[in-house]
Amino acid sequence: MKRLQNRIAESRFALPVTAVYALATWLMLCATGCREYIELAMFSVSTYLMVELNNRNALIRVYSRMVSCAFLVLGTMAAPAIGSINVLAVQLCFIVAYLLLFSCYQDKRAQGRMFYAFTCIGIANIIFPQALFFVPVMWILTGTNLMAFSGRNFWASIIGLTAPYWFLAGYYAITGDFNNITSHLNVPIWNVPLEQAARLLEPEVAVPLGFILLMAVIGTIHFLRNSYMDKIRTRMIYEFVIVMTAFTTVFIALQPQYAEILTGILMINSVVLAAHFIALTHTKVTNIAFCVLALAALAATAFNFICNYVPQANNLSPWSL
């Protein structure tokens, strides 16, 4: 029996309608001067790449655009936390890296794609030096889940990871500004986060992060209970995503001062898991859960806008409303 959630998940109008909603919300934010149009453009590119990620890897075994729809909804809701250029740039780099890595499945001679995948991580590392912590995890998952780890692929990933720094060093050599290189390399990779823990309690961080984590947990539980229905390749990819979700969550707990950027990375994994749950469950309980989550996402979006953008547009404190 197809319930409301299934009709929406499998509808060909789901993505266009969700895109119009997200575009209207982002344009409103841009019109108030709270977000820039370049950020909207980057978010749009990321959404398109999520469509490609779903299509090329058959993440859902029925026709559904729920991966990209969930990305649009959560990205719009979390705009206060992940709407800056740096956060969106790191998120975009990870999406491209996922696209390339998943295409290397069982291909131990995919040096080109491995190079470009880790080049994206290298670019993200320039913006966010702590992205380097993800590299060992991705190496392990490339071997255990994608079964694409080999000596050639490893060295291709090393070269790709360092390639952005070659261009950066060349640019600074031409401009004669070597201080920027040394200052970037001297950025502390690990900080004591005790004084930063309160950051996770701020509404603009806690609301989207909590909602994204909830979607990830629900999607993970659903997948682990029903993974036997998926193809082996799909199961391997989802296990990759689940491990990355767990690692990112622990990273946020240990280094809460980077919650905004890490929330952007977490969202990539969360929408994949959430889409699997929404599109492939059919019970009355899950249908009610879908409706509640959809309404909660809309409410959270409105809450974030009221608490962050309306006061900012009027040069007021969020709590002066």
ChimeraX attribute file (.defattr): number of C-alpha atoms within 10 A of each C-alpha:
attribute: neighborCount
match mode: 1-to-1
recipient: residues
	/A:1	7
	/A:2	12
	/A:3	15
	/A:4	14
	/A:5	23
	/A:6	18
	/A:7	13
	/A:8	18
	/A:9	24
	/A:10	19
	/A:11	14
	/A:12	13
	/A:13	12
	/A:14	17
	/A:15	22
	/A:16	12
	/A:17	12
	/A:18	18
	/A:19	18
	/A:20	12
	/A:21	14
	/A:22	22
	/A:23	17
	/A:24	12
	/A:25	18
	/A:26	23
	/A:27	15
	/A:28	14
	/A:29	20
	/A:30	16
	/A:31	13
	/A:32	15
	/A:33	13
	/A:34	17
	/A:35	20
	/A:36	17
	/A:37	14
	/A:38	12
	/A:39	21
	/A:40	21
	/A:41	12
	/A:42	16
	/A:43	26
	/A:44	16
	/A:45	13
	/A:46	24
	/A:47	22
	/A:48	11
	/A:49	18
	/A:50	27
	/A:51	18
	/A:52	15
	/A:53	22
	/A:54	18
	/A:55	15
	/A:56	12
	/A:57	15
	/A:58	16
	/A:59	23
	/A:60	21
	/A:61	14
	/A:62	12
	/A:63	14
	/A:64	27
	/A:65	24
	/A:66	27
	/A:67	29
	/A:68	27
	/A:69	24
	/A:70	26
	/A:71	26
	/A:72	25
	/A:73	19
	/A:74	26
	/A:75	26
	/A:76	25
	/A:77	28
	/A:78	28
	/A:79	27
	/A:80	22
	/A:81	23
	/A:82	28
	/A:83	25
	/A:84	18
	/A:85	16
	/A:86	16
	/A:87	21
	/A:88	24
	/A:89	23
	/A:90	23
	/A:91	25
	/A:92	25
	/A:93	21
	/A:94	23
	/A:95	23
	/A:96	21
	/A:97	21
	/A:98	23
	/A:99	19
	/A:100	21
	/A:101	22
	/A:102	24
	/A:103	18
	/A:104	23
	/A:105	19
	/A:106	16
	/A:107	14
	/A:108	19
	/A:109	15
	/A:110	20
	/A:111	21
	/A:112	14
	/A:113	21
	/A:114	30
	/A:115	25
	/A:116	21
	/A:117	26
	/A:118	29
	/A:119	25
	/A:120	24
	/A:121	29
	/A:122	26
	/A:123	22
	/A:124	24
	/A:125	22
	/A:126	19
	/A:127	15
	/A:128	21
	/A:129	18
	/A:130	18
	/A:131	20
	/A:132	16
	/A:133	15
	/A:134	15
	/A:135	17
	/A:136	10
	/A:137	14
	/A:138	19
	/A:139	16
	/A:140	14
	/A:141	21
	/A:142	25
	/A:143	15
	/A:144	14
	/A:145	21
	/A:146	24
	/A:147	16
	/A:148	25
	/A:149	23
	/A:150	16
	/A:151	12
	/A:152	14
	/A:153	23
	/A:154	18
	/A:155	14
	/A:156	21
	/A:157	25
	/A:158	17
	/A:159	18
	/A:160	24
	/A:161	24
	/A:162	18
	/A:163	18
	/A:164	20
	/A:165	17
	/A:166	10
	/A:167	11
	/A:168	14
	/A:169	16
	/A:170	12
	/A:171	13
	/A:172	14
	/A:173	12
	/A:174	10
	/A:175	9
	/A:176	11
	/A:177	12
	/A:178	13
	/A:179	10
	/A:180	13
	/A:181	14
	/A:182	10
	/A:183	9
	/A:184	13
	/A:185	12
	/A:186	10
	/A:187	11
	/A:188	9
	/A:189	12
	/A:190	11
	/A:191	11
	/A:192	11
	/A:193	15
	/A:194	11
	/A:195	9
	/A:196	14
	/A:197	17
	/A:198	11
	/A:199	17
	/A:200	20
	/A:201	10
	/A:202	10
	/A:203	16
	/A:204	23
	/A:205	20
	/A:206	16
	/A:207	21
	/A:208	27
	/A:209	25
	/A:210	13
	/A:211	20
	/A:212	25
	/A:213	20
	/A:214	15
	/A:215	23
	/A:216	27
	/A:217	18
	/A:218	16
	/A:219	22
	/A:220	24
	/A:221	13
	/A:222	18
	/A:223	22
	/A:224	13
	/A:225	9
	/A:226	13
	/A:227	17
	/A:228	10
	/A:229	11
	/A:230	16
	/A:231	12
	/A:232	12
	/A:233	17
	/A:234	18
	/A:235	18
	/A:236	20
	/A:237	20
	/A:238	23
	/A:239	20
	/A:240	22
	/A:241	22
	/A:242	22
	/A:243	15
	/A:244	21
	/A:245	23
	/A:246	16
	/A:247	16
	/A:248	21
	/A:249	19
	/A:250	12
	/A:251	17
	/A:252	21
	/A:253	15
	/A:254	17
	/A:255	19
	/A:256	21
	/A:257	20
	/A:258	18
	/A:259	26
	/A:260	27
	/A:261	22
	/A:262	25
	/A:263	25
	/A:264	27
	/A:265	25
	/A:266	25
	/A:267	27
	/A:268	28
	/A:269	27
	/A:270	30
	/A:271	26
	/A:272	27
	/A:273	28
	/A:274	24
	/A:275	24
	/A:276	24
	/A:277	24
	/A:278	25
	/A:279	22
	/A:280	20
	/A:281	18
	/A:282	16
	/A:283	13
	/A:284	13
	/A:285	9
	/A:286	16
	/A:287	18
	/A:288	14
	/A:289	14
	/A:290	18
	/A:291	13
	/A:292	11
	/A:293	15
	/A:294	15
	/A:295	12
	/A:296	13
	/A:297	21
	/A:298	15
	/A:299	13
	/A:300	20
	/A:301	22
	/A:302	14
	/A:303	16
	/A:304	23
	/A:305	21
	/A:306	14
	/A:307	18
	/A:308	20
	/A:309	22
	/A:310	18
	/A:311	16
	/A:312	16
	/A:313	13
	/A:314	10
	/A:315	9
	/A:316	13
	/A:317	12
	/A:318	14
	/A:319	8
	/A:320	7
	/A:321	9
